[in-house]
Amino acid sequence: MKRTILLLAALALVCSQKIFGQVNFFDAHVSKYGELEQVLGEKWDKIDSLIVHGPINEADFTTMWKCSFEGKLTVLNLEHAQVENNKIPTRALFKVDRQVIDDPRAYQGVVYLPIRHLILPEGIQEIGDFAFSRMRLEQVNLPKSLRKLGRSCFSSCHWLSTDPLIIPDGITSIPPQCFINCQCFKKLVLPSTLKTIEGAAFYNTRVEEANFPEGLEYIKGLAFEGSDLKKAILPSTLKELSEYTFSLCLKLQEIKIPEGVTTIPNAFAYDCPLLEKVNIPRSVTVIEAYAFGSNVMLKPIDLPEGLKRIENDAFYYCAVDSIVFPASLEYLGGGSCACWKYVKKIYSLSANPPYCSEDIPNPGEGPFYGYTPKETPLYVPIGSGEKYRKAFGWNYFTNIIETDKFPTGIMSPKMGNNELCK
């Protein structure tokens, strides 16, 4: 009943505006750059919907900003406008000195520009840095002619709900913080021309689905941290991984990493509570600190022969039930295998125990501690049991068993006499 009354009240308001001739919509025709303010005249602060025809420049964008910030403008249609140099100016509709203020309208210390709907013209090739940052923008189009996005150009547009958000072909880079904190679109379509996703580009967004096209070479740090991404199938063209790329992704269930990557970086997918499936490519030699730490559902972890180092807390608090450390492993960082409360068996294929470092926050502890059961069977090559019992870190276990029967598909390591373990 209350909702019905509100709808009727809104309808009555619209009707009264039409009856009494109140100006809300304006179709502006300009013939030269910088003319918009003159064309709008005294109506500038009463218009809520504006269509602009003709050439516009930075001064005209400032006029549009004023119509919204100090007036009533919420809908802006530029499809018939010709933007100077085919570039939306830097900070076109975001004025830091006027919007970052102590004001009753402010949200988190910023007054968000009230424009909700924006139509951009075909022909623009570039959107400048911070051009549309901190707006109450809900719907926007990205023209097919677009070739470059500016840093933070749609940053903190919390209400942006253009879904799917389609980045046009021709774009080669998503710049830093481009869509950071955009909270309302769930599907992201990336172009086949894309080479780089820069740092924090989609940080803290509600993106659940995204394609990662072949040809993509770099995804920089924090690019999708805190997003709602459910699956990340990374292309074979990816050259390297970056820190914190998928950390704190609370809905992430699967990551596929391509061959050729040599390092899983620091906190790459840290604290992803639903992550169950991830591969470690044969090319990987180092897994850095916290890479997969606190992934409480991550159970199967297949470590490749060739892996040399697992840094501190890399697999802390994972759901590992069994694991095989390859013969190539040289180093286990402090806390890297701590709190494996479900582990039932561990295999280490090296005849010489990999070096275990102390966990700095927990003096005296090594890679294994906490909920990792001390009585877990640790299977090691025949003739190496005593070495493991005396080695710091490995001496955590009370049930060290020599064996020549390792899991199928794992190459048995060579002993000191150059004979295979049998």
C-alpha positions as CSV (number, residue, x, y, z in Angstrom):
1,M,0.0,0.0,0.0
2,K,2.8,2.4,0.9
3,R,4.6,1.6,-2.3
4,T,1.4,2.3,-4.3
5,I,1.0,5.7,-2.7
6,L,4.6,6.6,-3.5
7,L,4.2,5.6,-7.1
8,L,1.0,7.7,-7.4
9,A,2.7,10.6,-5.8
10,A,5.6,10.4,-8.3
11,L,3.1,10.2,-11.2
12,A,1.2,13.3,-9.9
13,L,4.5,15.2,-9.7
14,V,5.3,14.4,-13.3
15,C,1.8,15.4,-14.5
16,S,2.0,18.7,-12.5
17,Q,5.3,19.5,-14.2
18,K,3.8,19.1,-17.6
19,I,0.6,21.0,-16.7
20,F,2.4,24.0,-15.4
21,G,5.1,23.9,-18.1
22,Q,8.1,23.3,-15.8
23,V,11.2,22.8,-17.9
24,N,12.9,19.4,-17.4
25,F,14.1,18.3,-20.8
26,F,16.2,20.4,-23.2
27,D,17.5,19.7,-26.7
28,A,20.6,21.9,-27.0
29,H,22.1,22.8,-30.4
30,V,25.5,24.3,-30.4
31,S,27.6,25.5,-33.4
32,K,31.0,25.9,-31.8
33,Y,33.1,24.8,-28.9
34,G,32.3,26.4,-25.5
35,E,28.9,27.6,-26.5
36,L,26.7,25.3,-24.4
37,E,26.5,27.5,-21.3
38,Q,25.2,30.4,-23.5
39,V,22.7,28.1,-25.2
40,L,21.3,26.8,-21.9
41,G,20.9,30.3,-20.6
42,E,18.9,30.7,-17.4
43,K,17.4,27.2,-17.7
44,W,20.7,25.5,-16.8
45,D,19.8,24.7,-13.2
46,K,16.3,23.4,-14.0
47,I,17.1,20.8,-16.7
48,D,17.0,17.2,-15.6
49,S,17.5,15.6,-19.1
50,L,19.8,17.1,-21.7
51,I,20.6,16.2,-25.4
52,V,23.5,18.0,-27.0
53,H,24.0,18.4,-30.7
54,G,27.2,19.8,-32.2
55,P,30.8,20.4,-31.2
56,I,31.7,20.3,-27.5
57,N,35.0,20.7,-25.5
58,E,36.3,20.7,-21.9
59,A,34.4,24.0,-21.1
60,D,31.2,22.4,-22.3
61,F,31.8,19.4,-20.0
62,T,32.3,21.8,-17.1
63,T,28.9,23.3,-18.0
64,M,27.3,19.9,-17.9
65,W,28.9,19.1,-14.6
66,K,27.5,22.4,-13.2
67,C,24.0,21.5,-14.5
68,S,24.2,18.3,-12.4
69,F,26.2,19.3,-9.4
70,E,24.4,22.6,-8.8
71,G,21.2,21.9,-10.7
72,K,19.0,18.9,-11.5
73,L,20.6,17.1,-14.5
74,T,20.5,13.3,-14.2
75,V,20.3,12.2,-17.8
76,L,22.9,13.2,-20.4
77,N,22.7,12.3,-24.1
78,L,25.8,13.1,-26.2
79,E,25.1,10.7,-29.1
80,H,24.8,13.7,-31.5
81,A,27.8,15.6,-30.1
82,Q,31.2,15.9,-31.6
83,V,33.8,15.8,-28.9
84,E,37.0,17.9,-29.4
85,N,39.9,15.6,-30.5
86,N,37.6,12.6,-30.1
87,K,38.7,12.5,-26.4
88,I,36.6,12.9,-23.3
89,P,38.7,15.3,-21.2
90,T,40.5,14.4,-18.0
91,R,38.2,14.8,-15.1
92,A,35.4,15.8,-17.5
93,L,32.7,15.3,-15.0
94,F,34.7,14.9,-11.7
95,K,35.9,18.1,-10.0
96,V,38.0,17.1,-7.0
97,D,38.1,20.6,-5.5
98,R,34.3,20.8,-5.5
99,Q,33.2,17.3,-4.8
100,V,35.6,16.2,-2.1
101,I,34.1,18.4,0.6
102,D,32.2,18.3,3.9
103,D,28.6,18.4,2.6
104,P,25.3,16.7,3.7
105,R,25.2,15.1,0.2
106,A,28.6,13.5,0.6
107,Y,29.0,9.7,0.6
108,Q,32.3,8.7,2.2
109,G,33.5,12.2,2.0
110,V,32.7,12.8,-1.7
111,V,29.6,14.3,-3.3
112,Y,28.8,11.9,-6.2
113,L,27.6,13.6,-9.4
114,P,23.9,12.8,-9.8
115,I,24.0,11.9,-13.5
116,R,22.5,8.4,-13.7
117,H,22.3,7.8,-17.5
118,L,25.0,8.8,-20.0
119,I,25.1,8.2,-23.7
120,L,28.4,8.7,-25.4
121,P,28.8,9.3,-29.2
122,E,30.4,7.0,-31.7
123,G,33.6,8.5,-32.9
124,I,35.3,9.1,-29.5
125,Q,38.6,7.2,-29.2
126,E,39.7,8.0,-25.7
127,I,38.2,8.6,-22.3
128,G,40.5,10.7,-20.1
129,D,41.8,9.9,-16.6
130,F,39.1,10.2,-13.9
131,A,36.6,11.4,-16.6
132,F,33.5,9.9,-15.0
133,S,34.8,9.0,-11.5
134,R,32.5,9.2,-8.5
135,M,29.2,9.5,-10.3
136,R,25.8,8.0,-9.5
137,L,26.0,6.5,-13.0
138,E,23.8,3.5,-13.6
139,Q,23.9,3.1,-17.4
140,V,26.6,4.0,-20.0
141,N,27.6,2.8,-23.4
142,L,31.2,2.3,-24.5
143,P,31.3,3.2,-28.3
144,K,32.9,0.8,-30.8
145,S,35.3,3.5,-31.8
146,L,36.9,3.6,-28.4
147,R,40.6,2.8,-28.3
148,K,41.8,4.0,-24.9
149,L,40.5,4.1,-21.4
150,G,42.0,6.5,-18.9
151,R,43.2,5.7,-15.4
152,S,40.3,5.6,-12.9
153,C,37.9,6.8,-15.6
154,F,34.9,5.0,-14.1
155,S,36.3,4.5,-10.6
156,S,33.9,4.3,-7.7
157,C,30.8,4.5,-9.8
158,H,29.2,2.2,-7.3
159,W,25.8,2.0,-9.0
160,L,27.1,1.2,-12.5
161,S,24.8,-1.6,-13.7
162,T,25.4,-1.8,-17.4
163,D,25.3,-5.6,-17.6
164,P,27.1,-7.1,-19.3
165,L,29.8,-4.5,-19.5
166,I,31.3,-5.0,-22.9
167,I,34.8,-3.5,-23.5
168,P,35.0,-2.9,-27.2
169,D,37.5,-4.5,-29.6
170,G,40.5,-2.3,-30.2
171,I,41.1,-1.7,-26.5
172,T,44.5,-3.1,-25.6
173,S,44.8,-2.1,-21.9
174,I,42.4,-1.7,-18.9
175,P,44.2,1.0,-16.9
176,P,44.8,1.1,-13.1
177,Q,41.6,1.4,-11.0
178,C,39.5,1.8,-14.1
179,F,36.4,0.2,-12.7
180,I,37.4,-0.1,-9.0
181,N,34.5,-0.2,-6.6
182,C,31.8,-0.6,-9.3
183,Q,29.2,-2.6,-7.4
184,C,26.3,-3.5,-9.7
185,F,27.4,-5.2,-12.9
186,K,28.1,-9.0,-12.8
187,K,29.3,-9.9,-16.3
188,L,32.4,-8.6,-18.0
189,V,33.2,-9.1,-21.6
190,L,36.8,-8.4,-22.5
191,P,38.0,-7.9,-26.1
192,S,40.2,-10.1,-28.2
193,T,42.6,-7.2,-28.6
194,L,43.4,-6.9,-24.9
195,K,47.0,-7.3,-23.7
196,T,47.1,-6.0,-20.2
197,I,44.7,-5.6,-17.2
198,E,46.4,-3.1,-14.9
199,G,46.5,-3.0,-11.1
200,A,43.2,-2.9,-9.2
201,A,41.3,-2.4,-12.5
202,F,38.3,-4.4,-11.2
203,Y,39.1,-4.3,-7.5
204,N,36.1,-4.7,-5.2
205,T,33.6,-5.1,-8.0
206,R,30.7,-7.5,-8.1
207,V,31.9,-9.2,-11.3
208,E,31.0,-12.8,-11.2
209,E,31.8,-13.8,-14.8
210,A,34.6,-12.7,-17.0
211,N,36.4,-14.1,-20.1
212,F,40.2,-13.9,-20.3
213,P,40.9,-13.8,-24.0
214,E,43.8,-15.5,-25.8
215,G,46.4,-12.7,-26.4
216,L,46.1,-11.4,-22.9
217,E,49.7,-11.2,-21.5
218,Y,49.5,-9.5,-18.1
219,I,47.1,-9.2,-15.2
220,K,48.6,-6.9,-12.7
221,G,48.3,-6.8,-8.9
222,L,45.0,-6.5,-7.2
223,A,43.2,-6.6,-10.6
224,F,40.3,-8.6,-9.3
225,E,40.9,-8.6,-5.6
226,G,37.7,-8.6,-3.6
227,S,35.5,-9.2,-6.6
228,D,32.7,-11.8,-6.9
229,L,34.5,-13.7,-9.7
230,K,33.5,-17.4,-9.7
231,K,36.0,-18.9,-12.2
232,A,39.3,-17.7,-13.7
233,I,40.4,-19.6,-16.8
234,L,43.6,-17.8,-17.7
235,P,44.9,-17.9,-21.4
236,S,48.0,-19.6,-22.6
237,T,49.4,-16.3,-23.7
238,L,49.7,-15.0,-20.1
239,K,53.4,-14.3,-19.4
240,E,53.4,-13.9,-15.6
241,L,51.1,-13.6,-12.6
242,S,51.0,-10.8,-10.1
243,E,50.5,-10.3,-6.4
244,Y,46.9,-10.3,-4.9
245,T,45.3,-10.8,-8.3
246,F,42.5,-12.9,-7.0
247,S,42.8,-12.6,-3.2
248,L,39.7,-12.2,-1.1
249,C,37.4,-13.4,-3.9
250,L,34.7,-14.9,-1.7
251,K,32.9,-16.7,-4.6
252,L,35.9,-18.0,-6.5
253,Q,35.8,-21.7,-7.1
254,E,38.4,-22.5,-9.8
255,I,41.6,-21.1,-11.3
256,K,43.3,-22.5,-14.3
257,I,47.0,-21.3,-14.7
258,P,48.7,-21.7,-18.0
259,E,52.0,-23.5,-18.7
260,G,55.0,-21.1,-19.0
261,V,54.4,-19.3,-15.7
262,T,57.4,-19.9,-13.4
263,T,56.2,-18.2,-10.2
264,I,52.9,-18.2,-8.3
265,P,53.3,-14.7,-6.6
266,N,52.7,-13.5,-3.1
267,A,49.0,-13.8,-2.0
268,F,47.9,-14.6,-5.6
269,A,44.7,-16.2,-4.5
270,Y,44.8,-15.7,-0.7
271,D,41.7,-16.2,1.5
272,C,39.3,-17.5,-1.2
273,P,37.0,-19.6,1.0
274,L,35.2,-21.4,-1.8
275,L,38.3,-22.2,-4.0
276,E,38.4,-25.9,-4.6
277,K,40.3,-26.4,-7.9
278,V,43.6,-24.9,-9.0
279,N,46.5,-26.3,-11.0
280,I,50.2,-25.8,-10.5
281,P,51.8,-25.8,-14.0
282,R,54.9,-27.9,-14.7
283,S,56.8,-24.7,-15.4
284,V,56.4,-23.4,-11.8
285,T,59.6,-23.4,-9.7
286,V,58.5,-21.0,-6.9
287,I,55.2,-20.6,-4.9
288,E,55.5,-17.4,-2.9
289,A,54.2,-16.4,0.5
290,Y,50.5,-16.7,1.2
291,A,49.9,-17.6,-2.5
292,F,47.0,-19.9,-1.6
293,G,46.8,-19.4,2.2
294,S,43.5,-19.7,4.0
295,N,41.7,-21.4,1.1
296,V,39.8,-23.6,3.5
297,M,38.2,-25.7,0.7
298,L,41.3,-26.3,-1.4
299,K,41.9,-30.0,-1.3
300,P,43.8,-31.5,-4.3
301,I,47.2,-29.8,-4.7
302,D,49.4,-31.5,-7.3
303,L,52.9,-30.2,-7.1
304,P,55.1,-30.6,-10.2
305,E,58.5,-32.0,-10.5
306,G,60.7,-29.0,-10.9
307,L,59.2,-27.0,-8.1
308,K,62.0,-25.8,-5.8
309,R,60.6,-23.4,-3.2
310,I,57.3,-23.1,-1.3
311,E,57.5,-19.9,0.7
312,N,56.0,-19.1,4.1
313,D,52.2,-19.6,4.6
314,A,51.8,-20.6,0.9
315,F,49.2,-23.3,1.7
316,Y,48.4,-22.3,5.3
317,Y,45.0,-23.6,6.5
318,C,44.0,-25.4,3.3
319,A,41.9,-28.6,3.2
320,V,44.7,-30.8,2.0
321,D,44.1,-34.5,2.7
322,S,47.2,-35.8,1.0
323,I,50.2,-34.3,-0.8
324,V,53.3,-35.3,-2.7
325,F,56.4,-33.1,-2.3
326,P,58.5,-33.6,-5.5
327,A,62.1,-34.7,-5.5
328,S,63.1,-31.2,-6.8
329,L,61.8,-29.4,-3.7
330,E,64.6,-27.6,-1.8
331,Y,62.8,-25.2,0.6
332,L,59.6,-25.1,2.7
333,G,58.8,-21.8,4.3
334,G,57.6,-21.4,7.9
335,G,53.9,-22.0,8.2
336,S,53.5,-23.1,4.6
337,C,51.8,-26.3,5.6
338,A,50.4,-25.3,8.9
339,C,46.8,-26.1,10.1
340,W,46.2,-29.0,7.6
341,K,43.7,-30.6,10.0
342,Y,42.3,-33.0,7.3
343,V,45.7,-34.4,6.1
344,K,45.9,-38.2,6.2
345,K,49.3,-38.8,4.4
346,I,52.3,-36.9,3.1
347,Y,54.9,-38.0,0.7
348,S,58.4,-36.4,0.2
349,L,60.3,-37.8,-2.7
350,S,63.7,-36.2,-2.0
351,A,66.3,-38.5,-0.4
352,N,67.6,-35.3,1.4
353,P,65.0,-33.5,3.4
354,P,64.1,-30.1,1.9
355,Y,65.3,-27.2,4.1
356,C,62.5,-26.0,6.5
357,S,62.6,-22.4,7.7
358,E,61.3,-21.2,11.0
359,D,57.9,-19.4,11.1
360,I,58.9,-15.9,12.2
361,P,55.6,-15.1,14.0
362,N,55.8,-18.4,15.9
363,P,59.4,-19.0,17.0
364,G,60.4,-22.6,17.2
365,E,57.7,-23.7,14.7
366,G,58.5,-24.7,11.1
367,P,56.3,-25.4,8.1
368,F,54.1,-27.8,9.9
369,Y,52.3,-26.9,13.1
370,G,48.9,-26.1,14.5
371,Y,46.1,-28.4,13.5
372,T,48.4,-30.5,11.2
373,P,48.4,-33.8,13.1
374,K,51.9,-34.9,14.2
375,E,51.0,-38.6,13.8
376,T,50.3,-38.1,10.0
377,P,52.2,-40.7,8.1
378,L,55.2,-39.1,6.3
379,Y,56.5,-41.4,3.5
380,V,60.1,-40.9,2.5
381,P,62.6,-42.8,0.3
382,I,64.2,-45.9,1.7
383,G,67.4,-45.0,3.5
384,S,66.4,-41.4,4.3
385,G,64.2,-41.9,7.3
386,E,66.8,-41.0,9.9
387,K,67.7,-37.8,8.0
388,Y,64.0,-36.7,8.1
389,R,63.7,-37.5,11.8
390,K,66.7,-35.2,12.6
391,A,65.8,-32.4,10.2
392,F,64.1,-29.3,11.7
393,G,60.5,-29.1,10.5
394,W,60.3,-32.7,9.4
395,N,61.0,-33.8,12.9
396,Y,57.5,-32.5,13.7
397,F,56.1,-35.8,12.6
398,T,56.2,-38.9,14.8
399,N,55.3,-41.4,12.1
400,I,58.0,-41.3,9.4
401,I,57.9,-44.3,7.1
402,E,60.5,-45.4,4.5
403,T,59.0,-46.7,1.3
404,D,59.6,-47.4,-2.4
405,K,55.9,-47.2,-3.2
406,F,54.9,-43.7,-4.2
407,P,51.7,-42.6,-5.8
408,T,51.1,-43.6,-9.4
409,G,52.6,-41.2,-11.9
410,I,55.3,-39.9,-9.6
411,M,58.8,-40.6,-10.6
412,S,60.8,-42.3,-7.9
413,P,63.9,-40.3,-6.8
414,K,67.4,-41.5,-7.2
415,M,69.4,-42.5,-4.1
416,G,73.0,-41.7,-3.4
417,N,74.2,-44.8,-5.2
418,N,72.5,-43.7,-8.4
419,E,69.9,-46.5,-8.1
420,L,66.2,-45.8,-8.2
421,C,64.3,-46.5,-5.0
422,K,62.7,-49.9,-5.3
